Amino acid sequence: MKKIKIGDNIHCPATGNMEWPFTAKVLKRYENSYLVAIIAFDPRDRWNVQELVGKTVIAKKACKRLEYDAGAPKQYLATGY
């Protein structure tokens, strides 16, 4: 597995703040977590994303690096909520 760096797109599971899995871009690395910008999410989580202002902190162990650009059918882009 390649090391996740700032600017990488990652897949994140449902967390305490988000009820459904989402895709995010790493903004900052901490010792055991990342500050991420939510870029694609399930439409049912649109109010959670709005409340979080499009950013959240997620544990490093919970994330998986994506090899492709984010955004998939049936997902909203964070800029379009």
Rosetta blueprint (number, residue, H / E / L):
1 M L
2 K L
3 K L
4 I L
5 K L
6 I L
7 G L
8 D L
9 N E
10 I E
11 H E
12 C E
13 P L
14 A L
15 T L
16 G L
17 N L
18 M L
19 E L
20 W L
21 P L
22 F E
23 T E
24 A E
25 K E
26 V E
27 L E
28 K E
29 R E
30 Y L
31 E L
32 N L
33 S E
34 Y E
35 L E
36 V E
37 A E
38 I E
39 I E
40 A E
41 F E
42 D L
43 P H
44 R H
45 D H
46 R H
47 W H
48 N H
49 V H
50 Q H
51 E H
52 L L
53 V L
54 G L
55 K E
56 T E
57 V E
58 I E
59 A E
60 K H
61 K H
62 A H
63 C L
64 K E
65 R E
66 L L
67 E L
68 Y L
69 D L
70 A L
71 G L
72 A L
73 P L
74 K L
75 Q L
76 Y E
77 L E
78 A H
79 T H
80 G H
81 Y L
